[in-house]
Amino acid sequence: MQPRNMSMSGVVDLAAVKAAGEAKQKAEEARARAARQQGGAGGAGGAGAEGAAGAAPVSLVIDVEEADFEQEVLQRSAEVPVVIDFWAEWCGPCKQLGPLLERLAHEYAGRFLLAKIDVDRNQALFQQFGVQGIPAVFAVVAGQALPLFQGAAPEQQVREVLDQLVQVSEQRFGITGISVEGGEQAPAAPVVPEDPALAAAHSALDAGDLGGAVQAYRNVLADDPANTEAKLGLAQAELLQRVQGLDAARVRKEAAEAPADVRAQLRAADLDLAGGHVEDAFGRLVETVRRTAGDDREAARVRLLELFEVVGHEDPRVVAARGALARVLF
C-alpha cells in the first residue's frame, strides 16, 4: 500500500483544530526552557561549555515500550514530530522498511524522531492505534496521532510523506525539530509555497469558521477537482458542521433505540468519527447499508464514502470498511 498524501486537514482527531494553537504554545515553552537551561549551565563558571561538550548526542532512533510511550512519544511530540514504526522480528517487509526509516532519521538530522515499536512486545499499543498489518507507520505531532502508510513503500514515496510531515508540523503547529550533536539546530524543511486559496481554507478551519472553510475548500476544488488536500479539508469541515451543536447523549440514545432510523444512525456515525472511534463509525454505516434499501441505503452509502474522505483512502481502516461495504452491496 502506498503512503497517502498526508495533511493535517486529514487528521481523524478533530480536536487538532484547537490543539494547533496549544501545540505552538507548548513548543515555544519547551524551547524557552531549553534556552534557560543552556544559559544557566553556561553561567556556572565555564562548566556549561564543558558539560555541553561531554553531553550524549541526541538519539534520533529509539525503541519504545508501553511503559515509556507517554514520555518518549507523546511528550516529545510537542517539540519534534515522532514517526512510529510498528514492526516485528518475523516480518519480512519490516526488515526492508526499518533500515530505510533509520537512515532517513539520521539524514533529516532532528527534523523528526523515529520510535520503533515491536508489536509482539506491545500489543496494547498495537491495538490502540488500530494497526491491521505491519509494517505500519504513524506520526504523532503535538499529541495528535495520524496514519502515514502501511507496507514497505519505495524510498521516494517515504521521503515525500516525511517532507510533508515536517512541513505541516512547522507551518501548522510551530514544531521545528530538535538540536543534534554540536548544539546546532536541525536544518529547516524546504518550504513549498502554498496555494493562497488553500491557505485561506486552512486558516478558516483553524479559526473555527466552518462555513467559510467549506466554501473556501469548494473554491479550491472548483479550480482543481483532484486536489487531495482540499478534499480532505472539505470532508473534515463538513463533518464539523454536522456535529456542531449536537447533544451527544441524545443522539446515541436515539440511535440505540431506533436502529432502523437512518438519520439517527448517520448522526451517531458522525459523532463516532468526530470522537476518534473510526471503526465504530464505519461499522455502524456498513450495517445500516446492509439492513436498508432504496434512498435510505444510498444515504448511508454516501455518508460512509464522505467519512472515508476524512480519514484518507489509504488508511487500513478505510480499506477494511470498503471491503465490508462491497460485501453488503453485492
C-alpha positions, 0 to 999 in steps of 0.5 A: 500500500502506498503512503497517502498524501498526508495533511493535517486537514486529514487528521481523524482527531478533530480536536487538532483544530484547537490543539494547533494553537496549544501545540505552538504554545507548548513548543515555544515553552519547551524551547524557552526552557531549553534556552534557560537551561543552556544559559544557566549551565553556561553561567556556572563558571565555564562548566556549561561549555564543558558539560555541553561538550561531554553531553550524549548526542541526541538519539534520533532512533529509539525503541519504545515500550508501553511503559515509556510511550507517554514520555518518549512519544507523546511528550516529545511530540510537542517539540519534534514530530515522532514517526512510529514504526510498528514492526516485528522480528518475523516480518519480512517487509519490516526488515526492508522498511526499518533500515530505510526509516533509520537512515532517513532519521539520521539524514533529516538530522532532528527534523523528526524522531523515529520510535520503533515499536515491536508489536509482539512486545506491545500489543496494547499499543498495537491495538490502540492505534488500530494497526491491521498489518505491519509494517505500519507507520504513524506520526504523532505531532503535538499529541495528535496521532495520524496514519502515514502508510502501511507496507514497505513503500519505495524510498521516494514515496517515504521521503515525500510523506516525511517532507510533508510531515515536517512541513505541516508540523512547522507551518501548522503547529510551530514544531521545528525539530530538535538540536543534534550533536554540536548544539546546532539546530536541525536544518529547516524543511524546504518550504513549498509555497502554498496555494493562497486559496488553500491557505485561506481554507486552512486558516478558516478551519483553524479559526473555527469558521466552518462555513467559510472553510467549506466554501473556501475548500469548494473554491479550491476544488472548483479550480482543481477537482483532484486536489487531495488536500482540499478534499480532505479539508472539505470532508473534515469541515463538513463533518464539523458542521454536522456535529456542531451543536449536537447533544451527544447523549441524545443522539446515541440514545436515539440511535440505540433505540431506533436502529432502523432510523437512518438519520439517527444512525448517520448522526451517531456515525458522525459523532463516532468519527468526530470522537476518534472511534473510526471503526465504530463509525464505519461499522455502524454505516456498513450495517445500516447499508446492509439492513436498508434499501432504496434512498435510505441505503444510498444515504448511508452509502454516501455518508460512509464514502464522505467519512472515508474522505476524512480519514484518507483512502489509504488508511487500513481502516478505510480499506477494511470498511470498503471491503465490508461495504462491497460485501453488503452491496453485492 
